[in-house]
Amino acid sequence: MKIRFKDRLEAVEWIANYVENEGQFEVLREQLNFNYIYEGTYFLNIEEEIGEVVSLNGQKERR
């Protein structure tokens, strides 16, 4: 599903209300930025399941 926005503020507010966690927010925000840079309009292509960014750096090592 393709969702178009009139400006960045509308898009970021929509993303914040739609996602379940920070990882999903980052994925959609990056997609929004990419689409604007290459297409000149603010839009998202939403699939059934949103991808996530996962950081493994937060794990502590035992020595």
C-alpha positions as CSV (number, residue, x, y, z in Angstrom):
1,M,0.0,0.0,0.0
2,K,1.4,3.4,-1.0
3,I,0.7,6.3,1.4
4,R,1.4,9.9,0.2
5,F,1.9,12.9,2.5
6,K,1.7,16.6,1.8
7,D,4.9,17.4,3.9
8,R,7.5,15.8,6.2
9,L,5.7,16.8,9.4
10,E,2.5,15.0,8.4
11,A,4.5,11.9,7.4
12,V,6.5,11.8,10.7
13,E,3.4,12.2,12.8
14,W,1.7,9.4,10.8
15,I,4.7,7.1,11.3
16,A,4.8,7.8,15.1
17,N,1.1,6.9,15.4
18,Y,1.4,3.8,13.2
19,V,4.5,2.0,14.5
20,E,4.8,-0.2,17.6
21,N,8.5,0.5,18.5
22,E,11.5,2.7,17.8
23,G,13.0,0.2,15.3
24,Q,10.0,0.3,13.1
25,F,10.0,4.1,13.3
26,E,13.6,4.3,12.1
27,V,12.9,2.0,9.1
28,L,9.9,4.0,7.9
29,R,11.7,7.3,8.5
30,E,14.6,6.2,6.4
31,Q,12.2,5.0,3.7
32,L,10.5,8.4,3.8
33,N,13.9,10.2,3.4
34,F,15.0,7.9,0.6
35,N,11.7,8.4,-1.3
36,Y,11.9,12.1,-1.0
37,I,15.5,12.3,-2.1
38,Y,14.9,10.1,-5.2
39,E,11.3,10.9,-6.1
40,G,10.8,14.5,-4.7
41,T,7.6,13.6,-2.8
42,Y,6.9,12.2,0.7
43,F,5.4,8.7,0.5
44,L,5.8,5.3,2.1
45,N,5.3,1.8,0.7
46,I,3.8,-0.1,3.6
47,E,3.8,-3.9,3.5
48,E,1.9,-6.3,5.9
49,E,4.9,-6.5,8.2
50,I,7.2,-3.6,8.9
51,G,10.9,-4.4,9.1
52,E,13.0,-3.5,12.2
53,V,16.5,-2.3,13.0
54,V,18.1,-4.5,15.6
55,S,21.2,-3.5,17.6
56,L,23.3,-6.2,19.0
57,N,25.8,-3.8,20.7
58,G,23.7,-3.7,23.8
59,Q,24.7,-7.1,24.9
60,K,27.3,-7.4,27.7
61,E,30.2,-9.8,27.4
62,R,31.3,-12.1,30.2
63,R,35.0,-12.8,30.5
